Amino acid sequence: MNSKILIIGACGQIGSELTFRLRSQYGDENVVASDISYSNLDIVNSGLFEIVDAKDYASVKTCVEKFKIDTVYLMAAMLSATGEKYPMEAWDLNMTSLFNVLNLAKANFIKKVFWPSSIAVFGPTTPTDYTPQYTIMEPTTVYGMTKQVGERWCEYYFNKFNVDVRSIRYPGIISWKTLPGGGTTDYAVEIYHEALKNKKYSCFLKEDTKLPMMFMDDAIEATVGIMMADPESIKIRSSYNLAAISFTPKEIAASIKKHLPEFEITYQPDYRQDIANSWPKSINDSYARQDWKWKHKFSLDAITEQMLFQLDKKYN
Ligand SMILES: NC(=O)c1ccc[n+]([C@@H]2O[C@H](COP(=O)([O-])OP(=O)(O)OC[C@H]3O[C@@H](n4cnc5c(N)ncnc54)[C@H](O)[C@@H]3O)[C@@H](O)[C@H]2O)c1
């Protein structure tokens, strides 16, 4: 029997691309996109779409029952940079939405849950290079705290209530279809837009700030990959480290200059520098590679090529 899927937060950067991918795999009639508002018309107008408030248990449950949903991808969240401006709202959204979905699974309304964690679970006391799966985790952002404690709850619901919940710690995600939603790695998307529009970019991180990053296509492959894997192969039920590449603002600028030699980058670090300083530079994701055969495809130069090509088409 085909899976009936609900994506919550489907209008966002990752949810929107995940929706298109899942629709092509499972059929339009089996994938319901939902969000708190009609903020992405490509998603709203391209298939089944419902307004669902992830913070409201009844709202999620009504949608699950209406469409006989068995699998939920919970993509709604407040991200790291915005979360520092609205700490209580970030805590409320990120935790309440997770409990709502986990409790629906516990009560057998749904069978399977995907919930993304983040490299923000790590903090300044974590080893920064090739950060292991199991290590010190003392996040200093509200966002990172919600992801870390969320991971604990996922594992708890798996152990105590047999909830089939799967999770990966996304690094910064680079994509061209939808703009990012208020994270610390957003610069690595903005820079391509500004390079094409204005030939220059003022970066909110210092030139040597190295962070783990990934192209959207790889992130979607990882998401679909972990969800399709045999339950027995998913040995980690908190969240898997996941990696592709790591680079600094200076390195991404150099990659762009290979195509646009006149491109100039300047640096004006703001409050997001502190957040970036607390995160790993690179990630050891050997468990994901071993357990469910994760492999990334896109290098920095391959990402640059795709981003400039696709955005150029969009702007012209
Ligand atoms: N984008 C990244 O680089 C990145 C990195 C690590 C982890 N993640 C995680 O991946 C997930 C998706 O991130 P994203 O970048 O697509 O975020 P985003 O901000 O682009 O999208 C989030 C979506 O959730 C929706 N939303 C907000 N409140 C809601 C509510 N109460 N009910 C329903 N929907 C609501 C928003 O309208 C938005 O469309 C999040 O859990 C995020 O923490 C993202």
The ligand as an ORCA input file, in Angstrom:
! r2SCAN-3c Opt
* xyz 0 1
  N      17.689     25.335      6.263
  C      18.732     24.915      6.948
  O      19.872     25.266      6.641
  C      18.538     23.967      8.117
  C      19.672     23.477      8.793
  C      19.507     22.623      9.872
  C      18.215     22.214     10.244
  N      17.132     22.700      9.574
  C      15.796     22.267     10.023
  O      15.004     21.824      8.927
  C      13.629     22.153      9.137
  C      13.127     22.980      7.957
  O      13.926     24.153      7.865
  P      13.702     25.241      6.729
  O      15.025     25.851      6.467
  O      12.913     24.690      5.604
  O      12.827     26.317      7.551
  P      11.977     27.533      6.972
  O      11.994     28.601      8.013
  O      12.405     27.874      5.590
  O      10.516     26.903      6.897
  C       9.748     26.603      8.027
  C       8.275     26.600      7.607
  O       7.488     26.318      8.772
  C       6.330     27.114      8.715
  N       5.754     27.289     10.043
  C       6.124     28.148     11.026
  N       5.306     28.036     12.077
  C       4.411     27.068     11.775
  C       3.298     26.512     12.465
  N       2.967     26.906     13.700
  N       2.603     25.537     11.848
  C       2.914     25.132     10.590
  N       3.954     25.634      9.889
  C       4.677     26.594     10.468
  C       6.800     28.428      8.112
  O       5.703     29.158      7.583
  C       7.798     27.946      7.057
  O       7.165     27.758      5.813
  C      13.587     22.881     10.491
  O      13.306     21.949     11.523
  C      14.996     23.381     10.666
  O      15.321     23.534     12.010
  C      17.268     23.571      8.531
*
